[in-house]
Amino acid sequence: MLDFSARHGIAPTVEAFPMSAVNEALDRLRAGRARYRIVLEADFDAAGR
């Protein structure tokens, strides 16, 4: 399946949220407004700040 997707340029559809907006992302998920997948992205530096 991954080879097929790569060959035909098929990519996932996601909604990206910064980790600092995790509550907003969860609210969207719980309300059924999330489309496809929600991805949380790190928005802090390596020291965890």
C-alpha positions as CSV (number, residue, x, y, z in Angstrom):
1,M,0.0,0.0,0.0
2,L,2.8,2.4,0.8
3,D,4.6,1.7,-2.5
4,F,1.3,2.2,-4.4
5,S,0.8,5.6,-2.6
6,A,4.3,6.7,-3.3
7,R,4.1,5.7,-7.0
8,H,0.9,7.6,-7.5
9,G,1.6,10.7,-5.3
10,I,-1.1,9.9,-2.8
11,A,-0.5,11.7,0.5
12,P,-2.5,11.8,3.7
13,T,-4.9,14.6,4.5
14,V,-4.2,16.0,8.0
15,E,-5.0,18.9,10.2
16,A,-1.9,20.1,12.0
17,F,-2.0,21.9,15.4
18,P,0.9,23.1,17.5
19,M,1.3,21.2,20.8
20,S,0.4,24.4,22.6
21,A,-3.1,24.2,21.0
22,V,-3.7,20.6,22.1
23,N,-6.9,21.5,23.9
24,E,-8.4,23.2,20.8
25,A,-7.4,20.1,18.8
26,L,-9.1,17.7,21.3
27,D,-12.2,19.9,21.4
28,R,-12.4,19.7,17.6
29,L,-12.0,16.0,17.7
30,R,-14.6,15.5,20.4
31,A,-17.1,17.7,18.5
32,G,-16.7,15.6,15.4
33,R,-15.3,18.5,13.4
34,A,-12.0,16.9,12.7
35,R,-11.4,15.9,9.1
36,Y,-9.3,12.9,8.6
37,R,-6.4,13.0,11.1
38,I,-5.2,15.5,13.6
39,V,-1.5,15.9,14.0
40,L,0.2,17.6,16.9
41,E,3.5,19.3,16.1
42,A,6.1,20.3,18.6
43,D,6.3,24.0,19.0
44,F,8.9,24.1,21.7
45,D,12.7,23.9,21.7
46,A,14.8,20.8,22.6
47,A,15.0,22.0,26.2
48,G,11.3,21.5,26.5
49,R,10.4,25.2,26.8
